[in-house]
Amino acid sequence: MPEYPAIEDHGLIGDLQTAALITRNGTIDWFCAPRFDSPSIFAGLLDRRRGGYFSVVPDGVQYISKQLYLPNTPILITRFISADGVSEIIDFMPVTGEHPTDQHRIVRIINMVRGTMRFRLECCPRFDYGRQRHVLRVHRDGSVFHAPSGTLTIHTSRRGGLLVPADNLRDVNGDLLAFATLHEGDTGALVAETAAPGHPRLFPVEEAQELFEATREYWRRWLDRSRYTGRWREMVERSAITLKLMTYAPTGAMIAAPTAALPEEIGGTRNWDYRYTWIRDTSFSVHALLGLGFTEEAARYTNWLDERIREAGDHATPLKIMYRVDGSSDLHEEILGHLEGYLGSGPVRIGNGAADQLQLDIHGEALDAMLFADQQGIRVTHQVWRSTVRMVDWLCDNWNQPDAGIWESRTHPRDYTFGRLMSWVAMDRAIRLSARHGRPGDIARWERERDAIYNQIMARGYDRTRGSFVQAYGERVLDAALLIMPSVGFVTPNDPLWQSTLRAIDEDLVSDSLVHRYKPSEAPDGLPGDEGTFNMCTFWYVAALACSGRLEDALLTFEKMFTFSNHLRLYAEEIALTGQQIGNFPQAFSHLSLITTALALDGMLDNSDRGR
């Protein structure tokens, strides 16, 4: 790869077990297999020289590229336009299904729309994050890369013959370099397949077209189940497709992002591995997808969440904050010192050391999702309820202690207001669930603890000199996580305590409508450097403005936020001061909060219109 593309200059394709990122220039520079959290095969996004990539680009001609999704699908179309011709690459991954498999296919169909164009094809895998050597073996109908951890096979074809004639193919130090010339009306296909059973084969263009049609129909049938007909439908539906792409079909678990170690500040060290499933993300996904009508996906997320609650309750331990997609919790963090990181932003981390942190808030998010699902007819079993009771009883004994907080501080634990807030939510939702169905639980104790938490937050979580709820007891730092206080029912939107908090956040954390989660300079989190504004917090800010009576401000801020999405309506985790997207990409929390905010704001605008 000659240079690093912008993080936002990528599209995402996937097969519901893993995913790949493709640049606007037709280069695959991120792909892990057989799962999202498996070692990479292509990781040029983290090291352009050592990471590996698979590119198909015009050769010897000046061109511009455009990129779009086939409507209502995650099928990516990259178009190359020059004076000599127009071509397009159609990239997709056929859906693998609900049984784990090592076999995954990336299909790349090349159509020559007008004129003639010569293409340069380079396939340079780097197995196991570039830690394993491989051997390339060239066959008549394709090539195979062999490494200790597995194989990558390149099948090829062209209507009427081979896409790449043998004399146009080279083995360059174990990498594949090839050239192909297409004329108007020509179609060729390349298929990159992991763990292929046998030698490369001639892959008929007709077969590639059948896979294209099957993939297209799968995604359009899936999206047809959405019942959302409100404003910003294209943004909402693209977010829904993106979240589905980040779901591991065999278990129903949703990852936070398909990438690892993309920086929150260029040149900075806040580079984390997000290819895991956070309890918090899964809980919010239940709200988002049930709101759109995707009850099957929400039920699977709920079942996955119920399993984690059962495990925690049965062992009288807190929930882990994150897990692998299969429910295991060994996320040992390590640094890949041989990779330089995106634009030199090291260290490159895989695994996540925050997995063993105590974060009290996740119990509230889990119970809130359980209640919301229950209200939509998705009820937990007797066994899960018993485990829930044990988990809530554990929280009764343990809520009043410092924790690492929602932002996963790597310095000393603190008495975070948000952790207490969501512990209050956990008690409140457990009480309501018990009452809804007459299920047993120590309701009297839960009510005492709920009220004690409420009174403690009011006494210690609100700084009267600053006129705001604060990040942690005894401190004056603000925290954008507290923007959800009205939506979870802890305060009413017109309460003077809340109105003054919102004004304080306006003044301290909002920059041109974008919201910082907190100020690292004022709240040391154990890490050097700074970060951008947090997309999820900006969407939460929109919802907070709307429910607090500032509907016009909310609408303008929401529309401004859309201008920061990329050309495919995708969002990373953060926005830099330059306006560029930074952090892991695309990020589930950004798209989840977009959906829930759109649902809420659309309803409020409808009510406002009816009231005129």
N, C-alpha and C positions, 0 to 999 in steps of 0.2 A: 504494500500500500504506500503510495507516494506521500500522503499527508493525512492528518486526522480530519474527518468530517465533523461538522457541528453535531452535538448530541441530538439535537432536534431534527437533523437531516436524515432521519431513518424512518422506515416503515417496519411494522411487525407482522410476521406470519407465524402460524403454529398449527399443531395437530392435536391439542388438548393433552399432551404429555410433555412436550417441549416446544421451543420456539426459536426463531431466528430473526435477527435484525438485518435489514438491507438498506444501504445508503441510497441517496437520490441518484447516485451514479452507477447503480446496479451491482454493488459489491456486498456480499454477505460477510460481515465482520464480527458477528457474534452468533454462536450456535453451540449448545451443549447437548449431549446425548448420553444415555437414553432419556434422562429426565431434565427438568428445568435446573435442578441442583446438582447435576452431574458435571464432571470435568469438561472443559471446553474442547471443541475441535477447531473452531474458528474464534479467535479472540483478538483480532487486529484492532478492535476498539480500545483495548488496553495496552497494546504495544504493536505499533504498525510494522515493526521488523520481525518480532519474535512471536506474535500472537496468532497469525494465520488468517487467510481470507480466501474467498472464491469470487472472482470478478468476471463479468462479461461486459465489455465496453467496446464502442467503436474504435477502430485503429486507423491512425493516419489521417484523421479528418477533424475539423473543428465542428463542435456540436453543442447544443444545450440539452439539458435533460429536464423532464417533467415527471411527476409521480402522482398517482391517484389510486384509490381503492375501487375495484369493481363495486358499484353501488350495492349496499346491504350485505357485503361480504368482507372478509379479510384477505381477499385475493388482490395482490399488489401488482400494479401495472407501472413499469418504468419506461418512459418514452424518450427516444433519442432523436433529435431533429437537427438536420444539417441541410446545406444547400443541395447536397447530392442525394439525400434520401431521408426517409422517416422509418424508424423501426421501434419495436416495443418488446420488452421482456415481461412475461406474465409469470409471477412467482407465487407459489402456494404450497401448502403441505396437506396432503390427503389426511382426513381425520382417522385416527388410529383406533378409537373405541375405548372401552372401559377396562380392558385387560392390559396390564403392564407388558410392554414389549421393548426389545432392543432395536427393533427394525423401524426406522423412520425415513421418510422420503421428502426431499425438497425437489419440486418439479419446476423447471425453468423452460418455458416455451418462448421461442424467439420468432417473432413475426416480422417480415419485411413488408412494410406498408406501401412504401413508394421508393423508387430508385434502387440503388445498389449500395451496400455497405459491407466493409470488412470488419470483422470482430476479432478482438484479442481476448482469449479465454485463459485465465490463470486460476488454478486450484492449488492452494498451498496450505494444507491442513497442518495444525500443530497440536497433536493429541495431548491430553492431560495438562492443559494450560501451557503447552510448550515444553513439558518436562520429559516427554517420551520421543525417541527417534522413530521414524517410520521408513518403510521401504515401498517404493512405487513399482508396480508391475503393470506393464501395458499389454492389453489384449486386443484382439481384432475389433471388438465392438465397444471398447471402453477401457477403463483403467481401475486399479484397486490400490488403495493405500493401506498397508499393513502396519499396525502398531501393537505393542503388547496388550493394550486395553481393548482393541477392536479393529474394525475395518471401516473404510469409507470407499464405496464403489461409485464410479461415475459411468452411468449408462448414457448412450447418445444415439441420436437418429436424426434423419432429415427426410422429408417426403421425397422419395425417389433415390435414396442412398444415404451415405454417411454424412453427418454434419461436418465432421472434421476428417479430411483425408489423412491417411497414415503419414504422408510426407510433410504434413503441416503440424505434426504433433512432436513435442520434444519433452524429454525428461531432463529437467534442469536441477541437478542436485537433489533429486527426490521430489521435486515439484512438477506439476503438469503445466506446460505452456502449449497453447494451440491457437491456430488461426482458421477462421472460416469466413467465406464470402457468400452473402445472400443477396438474391435479386428480388425485385418486386414480385410479391405473391408467394415467395418461399416461406416455409415454416420448418423450424428445427426444434429439437428438444434435448435437454440435458436433465438427467435425474441423478441427484446425489443421494445415496442410500447407505444408511448405517446397518451393519450386521446383515448384509445381503446374503441370501442362501445360494451361493454358487458364483460363477464367473459373471463378468459384465455381459449384457446382452443388447442386441439391437432393440431399442425401445421405440416401437412404432409411434409416429406422431398421433395416429388415431387413438392409441391407448392413452397417451398423455391428454388428449382432448376429452376422452371419457372420464378421466380422473378430474379434470377441470370442471366438467359439467356436474359430476357427483358432488364435488366440494362446494360448488356454487349453490346447488339445490339444498344441500345440508344446511348451509348458513342462512339461506333465505327462508327455509321452513322454520328454522329456529327463531329468527327475528320476527316472523309472522305471529309468534306467540305473545309478543309485546302488546300490551293494551294501552300504551302511552300515545296520546294524540294531541298533547299540549304543545306549548311553544318550544322552540329550540330542539325540535325533534331530531334533526340530523346530528346535532352534538350529543344528545342523550343516547341515541341508538349507536353511534360510533363508540361511545364510552361503554355501553353494554357489550358490544362485540369484543372490545379490548379486554374487558374483565373476563369474559368467557374464554378468550384466548389464554388467559393467565390461570385457568383452572385445570387442575390435574384430574382428568376424568376418572381414573380408577378409584379415587377416594373422595372426590368432590372438593378437595382443598384448593384454596386460591392463594397464589404467591403474591408477595408485595410488589415485585417487579421481576422481569426475566433476566436482569443484568446484575453484575457485581462490580463494586469498587469505582463506579463513576462518581466523580468528585462533587461535593456540595460547594466547593470553591476551587476554581482553576489554580493548580499549584498547591492546594491545601491537602490536609491529611484526613479529612472527614470522608472517608471512602469505605463504604460498608457493603456487605453482601446481602442483597434483598431477595434472594431466590428461595425464600422460606415462607411459611404461613404464620402470620401473626394472629393471635386470638382477636385482637382489636379490629384488624381488617376484616376478618371473617364475620365478626359481629355486625359491623357496619354494612357488609355486603348483603346480609339478610334484609335489612331495611331497604336498601337500594333496589334489589332485584324483586322483592315482593311488591314494592311500589310500582314496578313496571309490569308485573304480572308473570314473572318467571318463577312460578311456584316450585317447579321441579328442581331447579338449581338451588333455590333458597332452602328447600327441604334437605338437599344433599349437604349444603354448608352446615345446616343445623345438625344433621346427623354426625358430621365430623366434629362439630363443636361439642355435641353431647358426649361423644366418646372421650374427649379430653376432660370434660367435667366429671365423667364417671371415674376416670383414672385418678384425677386429683382428689375427688371425694372419698374414694375407696382407700386411699393412702393418707387421708387427712393432711394433705399438703396443698399449697397454693397452686393455681394454674401456672404453667410455664408461659412465658410471654410469646414464644414462637416455637414452631415445630417444623420438621421436614414434611413434605407432602404426604408421606406414608404414616405420619403420626409419631415417628421416632423423634427424640430430642437431643441427640448428640450432634451439636453444631460447633465443634471445636474450631476456634478461629486461628488462622495462620496467615503469614505474610508470604507472598510470592515475590521474593526479592529479585528474581531474574526478569520480571516484567516492569517496564518503566512507569506504567499507568497512563491514563488518558492525558495527553498533552504534558506528560511528565509529572502528573499528579499522583505521587506515591505516598504511602505504600499501597500496593494492591492486596486487598484482604479477601480471603474466602473463609466460609464459616462465619459465625457471629457470636462474639463473646458476651453480648448482652442477653443471650438466651437464658442464662442462669440468674439474671437480676430479679429482685422482688419489685413488681409493679402492681400496686394494689388496684389501680383503676380497671384492669382487665376483667375483674370479677363483675363490676358494674356493667361493662359493655356486653359481657356474655349473658348476664341475666336480663338486660334490656332487650337483647335480640331474642332471647327465649320467650319473653312476654309478648313481643311483637309478633313472633311466629305463631304463638298460641292464639292470639287474637285473629290470625288469618287461617286458623284451623290446623296448624301443624303442632301437635301436642307431643310432649315428651312421654316416654314410657315410665312405668312404675320404678324400674331400676334406676333410670336416669334421675328421676325425682329424688329418690333416696340419696343418691350421690350428691345432688344439688343441695339437699338439706345439710349434709355433712360439710360441704364446701362453705355454705353460708355460716354454719356454726363455727368453722375455722376462722372465717373472716370476723365474726363477733369477737373472737379472742385476739385477733391480730391487726385490726384496722388502725389502731392508734400507735403506729410506729413509723419511723422514717422509711422511705423507699427510694427507688431510682427515678421514678416519675415517668410520664408518658414519653418524654424526649430522651430517655435512656442515658441519663447522665453517667459519666464514667468517673466522677469524683465521689465525695462522700454522700451517703443518703441524706435526704432532707424531708421535712414534714410538708410535702406538696399538697397544696389545696386541691388540685385536680384529683389526686389519689383519694382524698377524703370525700370529695364530691361524688366520685363514682362508687365509693364504698356505700355512701348513702343511697345511690341508685340501686345497688345490689340488694340492700335490705328492703327497700321500697318495692322492687319488682318481685322479690321472693314472697313478700307479704301478699301482694296482689295475685300472684300465681296460686298460692295456697288457697286464697279466698275464692278464686274463680271456680275451682274444682273441688273444694273441700279436702284438699290433700294435707297430710299431717306435717307439722313443723312447729318449732318453738316460737310461735308468733309473738307471744308476749316479750320474749327476749329480743327478737328481731326489731320489734317496735321500740324498745328501750334503746337499743344501739343506734337505730336510725335517728331517733330524736337527739341522742347524745352527739352524734356526728353533726347533725344540723346546727345544734347550739354551739359546738366547737368551731365550725366554719364561720359562723356569724361573729363569734367572739375573737377568733384569732386569724381568720383568713381574710378579713376585710381591714384594710389600713385606712383609718379615718382621716389621717393627715393627707393622704394621697387621694382619698375618695374613690377607692377601687378595691375590688378583690385582687389579691396578689398571688404570685406563683407559689410561695412557701411561707409558712408561719414565721413571723418576726423579721420579714424582709419586705422591701418596697418594690421589687421587680415585678413587672407585669408579665402575663402569660396568655397567649392567644388561645390556648386550649380551653380557657374559661369562657370562650364565646359560646359554648354549647350549654351554659347554665340554664338559660330560659327553655331551650328545647327539651331538656331532660326533666323540666318541671321543678327545679330547685328554687328558682325565683320567677316572678311574673315579669314580663317584658316592661311593664310600666312602673315597676318598683324603683324608687329613687336610688337605691343602692346599685341596681343594675344599670340604670341610665347613666350614672356618674362613672361606672366602670367602663361602659361602652365609650364614653367621651375620652376617658383616659387612654384607652387602647387606640382610639382615633389619633390622639396626639403623639403617642409614644411608639406604637408598633406599625402604623399604617404609613406607607410611602407611595404616593400616587396611586392609591386604591389597592396596592399590594400589601400583604400583611407578613411581617416577621413573626415567627412563633415566640421569640423572646430576644433579648439582646445579650449575646454571649459575653460582651464586655462587662455587663452588669451582673450576670449570673454565671460565673465560671463553671463550665461543665466538664473540666478535666482535659480539654482538647484545645490546641492552639488554632488561631485563625478565625475566620468569620464564615458567613454563609449567606445565601440569597433569601428572598422571601419565599414563604412556604405555600404552595398552591392550595393544599387542603385548608389551611387557615384562612386564605382569601375567600374560598367558597363558604366556609363557616361564617365569616364576617358578613357576607351577603345575606345569609339566612338570619343572622342576628340583627342586621339593619332592618330587614323586612318585618320581622316580628316585633321590633321595637318602634314601629310607626314611621320609619324612614324608607318608605317603599320606593320613592324616586331615586334616592341614593343607592338603594340595593340594586335596582334595575340597571343603572348606569355602571356600577361596579361590576356586575355580572357580565354585561356586554363588553366592557373593557377587558375582562379576563379572557374572553374568547379570542381576542386579538393576540394573545400570547401562546395559543396552541400552535402546533406546527402545521405544515401544509396538509396533513392527513387528519387533523383534529386530535392529535395525541399530545399528552402532557407528561413531562418528567416530574420530579419531586419539587423542584424549586425554579425560581426565576432570578437570574443574576442582575446586578446593577445595569449591565449592558442591554438587558431585555432578552438575553439568550436563555434557553433552558439548560439547567444543570441538575446533577444528581441522577440516580438510576432512572431508566427509561424503558417503556412507559411505566408510570407508577399507579398502582391500584388505588391508593388513597385519594389521589387527585381525581381520578375518574369516578370513584364512589361518591365523593363529596359533590362533584358536579351534578351527578344524577339526583341525589337527595335534595340538593339546593334547588335544582330545576323543578322538581316535584312540588316543593314547598312554595317557591316563588310563583309558579304557575297558578297554584290554587289561590294564593293571596291576590294575585292580579285579577283572577276571575271574580273573586268576591268583591274586589274594589270596583270592577266594571259594573257588577250588578247593583252596587250601592249608589251609583251615580244617577 
